[in-house]
Amino acid sequence: MKCHLPLIMATIFTASLFAGSARNCAAEEGTVKVFILAGQSNMEGKAKNELLEYQAQAPETKELFEHFRSDGKWRVRDDVFIKYLKRKGGLTIGYGSPDRTGVELEFGTLMGNYYDEPVLLIKTAWGGHSLNQKFRSPSAGLPSDEKLQAELEHAVKRTTQRNEKNKRNAPLPTMEEIKSQYGSSYSNMLSEVRETFTEYETMFPTLQGKKLELTGFVWFQGWNDQYGGAEKEYAANMTHFIKDIRKDLKAPDLPFVIGVMGQNGSETAKNAMLVIQQAQLKMETLPEFKGNVKAVRTDVLVDKAAEKLYPKWKDNFEEWKLTGSDRKYHYLGSAIWFNRIGRGMFEAMLKLEK
């Protein structure tokens, strides 16, 4: 959009009017594409930076990392920005768990290449948080009184045993404390998003005068819902979550991409993991989500070299540290696997955008 300002006389009043009009034009002309990346530890990102450093230079893998680098160094994007809890800046490696990288690198790089506008990633991820409890959204409500009471009794028993073992007198958990855990990460996620929308011009000075445009939401989570029967509620909780996110962010048709739980890799998923996979895949088929929710299988993107070496990684550690960097539940800490997942999320988001 182009703005045509009238000629304004050089008076104090007209000068201030011109300044205000110029700011309005800048806001209209300059938009920033915003994507929220949320979930638990695998959205945090678990590929060690030292693994990326090696594979970016090794002849057999170098080509996979070339689009992140320039003149032998990791590129720091000046058109793609990231806010991840206390960290912020131009997108590069290291925006995962400490000294690690996740799906944001590939996803953000491809988005930055695709859009003419700047891109901003708001990452809100905390390891070990389930959709059944901490990420539970408002319309899902609290579990039954019976379940809450059983949870309280278990917590009291555990604290009592610790007190006896360590000769301490820590206060026993209360029902209010048990209830307060439900939805806590959901609330923190919204707070992170709202803070960024309010303070982005201070956080990222080059975005001053531009308008943020919420463009998509990416969800990557599932491991902690495998326990205590939570997998049985995953489909219902995920449905509530998507609807509540759109309501609370005032974005009724917000494109929503789900990274389907896939730590099983080449193996067939079983038991609770299979239930969660099926629940996540189901979301894109529901009538209310058809055409605006997309699920991305992550198991089919497995890094087979890391998968093959993992069972005996301790016996072949020198080889292993050049291939993977974490346990199976963290996608083997494979930089290649995390990058493939990031690309899959990018491609799914573009399909929803179109």
C-alpha positions in Angstrom: 0.0 0.0 0.0 1.2 3.5 -0.8 0.5 6.6 1.3 0.3 10.0 -0.3 0.6 12.8 2.3 -0.6 16.3 1.4 1.9 19.2 1.5 1.9 20.6 5.0 2.9 24.1 6.1 5.9 24.3 8.3 4.2 25.1 11.6 4.5 23.3 14.9 0.9 22.1 14.5 1.2 20.8 11.0 4.6 19.3 11.7 3.1 17.2 14.4 0.2 16.2 12.2 2.7 15.1 9.5 4.6 13.0 12.0 1.4 11.3 13.1 0.4 10.6 9.5 3.8 9.3 8.6 3.6 6.8 11.5 0.2 5.6 10.4 1.5 5.0 6.8 4.4 3.1 8.2 2.1 0.9 10.2 -0.1 0.2 7.2 2.7 -0.4 4.8 4.9 -2.5 7.1 3.6 -5.8 8.5 5.4 -8.6 10.4 4.3 -12.2 10.0 4.0 -13.7 13.5 4.1 -17.4 14.3 3.6 -18.9 17.7 5.6 -22.1 18.4 4.4 -23.9 21.5 4.8 -27.2 23.3 7.1 -29.1 25.6 10.7 -30.3 25.5 10.8 -31.1 21.8 9.5 -27.7 20.9 12.3 -26.4 23.2 14.7 -28.1 20.9 17.3 -30.8 21.8 19.9 -30.9 19.0 23.2 -29.9 20.5 24.9 -27.0 18.8 28.2 -28.9 18.7 26.5 -31.5 16.6 25.3 -28.9 14.1 28.8 -27.4 14.0 30.2 -30.8 13.0 27.5 -31.8 10.5 27.6 -28.3 8.9 31.2 -29.0 7.9 31.3 -32.8 7.4 31.3 -33.6 3.6 28.5 -36.2 3.9 26.0 -33.7 5.7 27.3 -30.3 4.8 24.8 -29.7 2.1 21.9 -30.1 4.5 23.0 -27.0 6.5 24.3 -24.7 3.8 21.2 -22.5 3.8 21.8 -21.6 7.4 25.4 -20.4 6.8 27.4 -17.7 5.0 31.2 -17.4 4.7 31.7 -20.4 6.9 29.6 -19.0 9.8 26.1 -19.4 11.0 23.9 -16.7 9.6 22.0 -14.4 12.0 18.9 -13.4 10.2 18.1 -9.7 10.1 14.6 -10.4 8.7 13.6 -13.2 11.0 13.4 -12.6 14.7 12.7 -14.9 17.7 11.5 -14.4 21.2 11.9 -17.4 23.4 11.1 -16.7 27.0 14.1 -14.5 28.2 16.0 -14.7 25.0 15.5 -12.7 21.8 17.3 -11.7 18.6 17.8 -12.5 15.0 17.2 -16.2 14.2 20.3 -18.4 14.3 21.3 -21.6 16.1 21.0 -21.9 19.9 17.4 -20.9 20.4 16.6 -24.3 21.9 17.4 -25.7 25.3 20.8 -24.3 26.6 23.4 -24.8 23.8 20.8 -26.6 21.6 18.6 -25.9 18.6 15.1 -27.0 17.6 12.6 -26.9 14.8 12.5 -23.0 14.9 15.8 -22.9 12.8 14.5 -24.6 9.7 10.9 -23.3 10.1 11.9 -19.7 10.6 14.6 -19.8 7.9 12.1 -21.1 5.3 9.5 -18.6 6.4 12.0 -15.8 6.1 12.9 -16.9 2.6 9.3 -17.2 1.6 7.9 -13.9 2.8 8.9 -10.4 1.7 7.8 -9.1 5.2 9.9 -9.7 8.3 9.0 -12.8 10.4 8.7 -13.0 14.1 8.7 -16.3 16.0 7.3 -16.4 19.6 8.4 -19.6 21.2 6.7 -20.7 24.4 7.8 -24.2 25.5 8.4 -25.9 28.8 9.7 -29.5 29.2 7.5 -32.1 30.8 4.2 -30.2 30.6 1.2 -32.2 29.5 -1.9 -31.1 27.6 -3.9 -32.9 30.2 -2.7 -30.6 33.0 -0.5 -27.6 32.6 -1.4 -26.8 29.0 -5.1 -27.6 29.7 -7.2 -24.8 28.2 -10.2 -23.1 29.9 -13.1 -24.8 28.1 -11.7 -28.3 29.1 -12.5 -27.5 32.7 -11.0 -29.2 35.7 -10.9 -33.0 36.1 -13.5 -34.7 38.2 -13.5 -34.2 42.0 -12.6 -37.9 42.4 -9.5 -37.5 40.2 -8.4 -34.3 41.9 -8.9 -35.9 45.4 -6.8 -39.0 44.3 -4.1 -36.6 43.0 -4.1 -34.7 46.3 -3.8 -37.9 48.3 -0.9 -39.1 46.2 0.9 -35.7 46.5 0.4 -35.7 50.3 1.7 -39.2 50.6 4.8 -38.4 48.5 5.6 -35.3 50.5 5.1 -37.1 53.8 7.6 -39.8 52.7 10.1 -37.2 51.6 9.8 -35.4 54.9 10.4 -38.6 56.9 13.3 -39.6 54.7 15.0 -36.2 54.8 13.9 -35.3 58.3 12.1 -32.2 57.1 8.8 -30.5 57.8 7.8 -29.3 54.3 4.1 -28.2 54.2 1.7 -30.7 52.7 0.1 -30.0 49.4 -3.4 -28.5 49.4 -6.3 -28.9 47.0 -5.9 -25.3 45.8 -2.3 -26.1 44.9 -3.4 -29.1 42.9 -6.0 -27.2 41.0 -3.6 -24.3 40.3 -1.4 -26.5 38.1 -4.2 -27.0 35.6 -3.9 -24.5 32.8 -0.8 -22.8 34.3 1.3 -23.2 31.1 -1.6 -22.2 28.9 -1.9 -18.9 30.9 1.9 -18.4 30.7 1.9 -19.0 27.0 -0.8 -16.3 26.4 1.2 -14.0 28.7 4.3 -14.5 26.6 2.4 -13.7 23.4 0.7 -10.6 24.8 3.9 -9.3 26.2 5.6 -9.7 22.9 2.8 -8.0 21.0 3.0 -5.1 23.5 6.8 -4.7 23.7 8.0 -5.9 20.3 9.2 -2.5 19.1 11.4 -2.3 22.2 12.5 -5.9 21.9 13.3 -5.6 18.2 14.0 -1.9 17.3 14.1 -2.6 13.5 10.4 -3.5 13.7 9.4 -0.1 15.0 6.5 1.3 13.1 5.4 -2.1 11.7 2.2 -3.9 12.5 2.3 -7.5 13.8 0.1 -9.9 11.9 -0.7 -13.2 13.7 -0.2 -15.7 10.9 0.0 -19.2 12.3 0.3 -21.5 15.4 2.6 -24.6 15.6 2.1 -27.2 18.3 4.7 -29.9 19.2 4.0 -31.9 22.3 2.6 -35.2 23.6 5.1 -37.2 25.6 3.8 -36.5 29.1 0.2 -37.3 28.1 1.2 -41.0 27.8 0.8 -41.5 31.6 -2.1 -41.9 34.0 -4.6 -42.5 31.3 -4.2 -38.9 29.9 -3.9 -40.3 26.4 -7.6 -41.2 26.5 -8.5 -37.5 26.9 -6.0 -36.1 24.4 -8.4 -35.7 21.5 -10.9 -33.9 23.6 -8.2 -31.7 25.2 -6.7 -30.9 21.8 -10.0 -29.8 20.4 -10.6 -27.5 23.4 -7.1 -26.2 23.1 -7.4 -25.2 19.4 -10.7 -23.5 20.0 -9.6 -21.7 23.1 -6.3 -20.5 21.5 -8.3 -19.0 18.6 -10.8 -17.4 21.0 -8.2 -15.9 23.4 -6.1 -14.6 20.5 -9.1 -13.3 18.7 -8.1 -15.2 15.6 -11.1 -17.5 14.7 -9.5 -19.1 11.6 -5.8 -19.1 12.8 -3.9 -21.7 10.8 -2.9 -24.4 13.2 -0.1 -27.0 12.6 0.4 -30.0 14.8 3.7 -31.9 14.9 2.4 -35.4 15.5 4.3 -37.3 18.2 6.8 -39.6 16.4 9.6 -40.7 18.7 8.8 -44.2 17.5 10.7 -43.5 14.2 10.8 -46.5 11.9 9.1 -48.7 14.5 5.3 -48.9 14.7 3.8 -46.8 17.6 2.1 -48.7 20.3 -0.1 -48.2 23.3 -0.5 -44.7 24.6 1.8 -43.2 22.0 -0.4 -44.6 19.2 -3.5 -43.2 20.9 -2.0 -39.7 21.0 -0.8 -40.0 17.4 -4.3 -40.9 16.3 -5.8 -38.1 18.3 -3.4 -35.5 16.8 -4.0 -36.8 13.2 -7.8 -36.7 13.8 -7.8 -33.0 14.4 -7.4 -32.1 10.7 -10.4 -34.3 9.8 -12.9 -32.7 12.2 -15.5 -30.6 10.4 -14.8 -27.5 12.5 -11.0 -27.7 11.7 -11.1 -28.9 8.1 -8.9 -26.6 6.0 -7.4 -24.7 8.9 -5.6 -27.5 10.9 -2.9 -29.7 9.5 -1.1 -32.6 11.2 2.5 -33.4 10.3 3.8 -36.9 10.9 7.3 -36.7 12.4 8.1 -40.4 12.7 8.4 -40.8 8.9 11.1 -38.0 8.9 13.4 -40.1 11.1 17.2 -39.7 10.8 17.9 -43.3 10.1 21.6 -43.0 10.6 21.0 -41.8 14.2 18.3 -44.4 14.7 20.6 -47.2 13.6 23.4 -46.2 15.9 21.3 -45.3 19.0 20.9 -48.8 20.6 24.6 -49.1 21.1 25.5 -45.4 21.4 27.5 -45.9 24.6 29.7 -48.5 23.0 30.3 -46.2 20.0 30.2 -42.8 21.7 32.8 -41.1 19.4 30.7 -42.0 16.4 27.4 -41.3 18.2 28.3 -37.7 19.1 28.7 -36.9 15.4 25.3 -38.3 14.7 22.9 -37.7 17.6 23.0 -35.9 20.9 20.1 -37.0 23.1 17.7 -39.8 24.1 15.0 -41.4 22.0 12.2 -39.3 23.6 14.0 -36.2 22.3 14.2 -37.4 18.7 17.8 -38.7 19.4 18.9 -35.0 19.6 19.3 -35.3 15.8 19.8 -32.0 14.1 18.8 -33.6 10.8 15.5 -34.9 12.3 14.6 -31.6 14.0 15.3 -29.7 10.7 13.2 -32.1 8.7 10.3 -31.6 11.2 10.7 -27.8 10.9 10.5 -28.1 7.1 7.4 -30.3 7.4 5.8 -27.7 9.7 6.7 -25.0 7.2 5.2 -26.9 4.3 2.0 -27.6 6.2 1.6 -24.0 7.2 1.9 -22.8 3.6 -0.8 -25.3 2.6 -3.1 -23.7 5.2 -2.1 -20.2 4.2 -3.0 -21.0 0.5 
